[in-house]
Structure formats: C-alpha cells, structure tokens
Amino acid sequence: MSDAPINLNRARKERERAAKRARADTNAVKHGRRKEDRALDTARIDLAMRRLEQNKLDRE
C-alpha cells in the first residue's frame, strides 16, 4: 500500500464516472448515427413532404 491516505469518496466517484463513460461509449456505437445518415433521412422526409404537397387537391 502507498503511504498517502486515499479519499474513498473520490475513488468511488471516479470509478462511477469511468463506468458511466464506458456505458455512454457503447451506447454511442450501438445507437449513434453518422451525420450523413441523418442528413439523408432529413432529405428524404423533405422530398416526401414536397411530393405530398404537390399532389394535394384544391377543394374550393
């Protein structure tokens, strides 16, 4: 053991932060999407909305 005393609260909090970071990293890999994929989805939605708007019938 080292001669310096260990702050148990600090050690516990550092361990919890490391576990939280690891969990966040795995979730980012599992659920994260690339910027290009998000942009493609946005473009597809915009195209679908424009097509829908173009095909609406005017009811007067």
Secondary structure, 3 states (H helix, E strand, C coil): CCCCCCCHHHHHHHHHHHHHHHHHHHHHHHHCCCHHHHHHHHHHHHHHHHHHHHCCCCCC
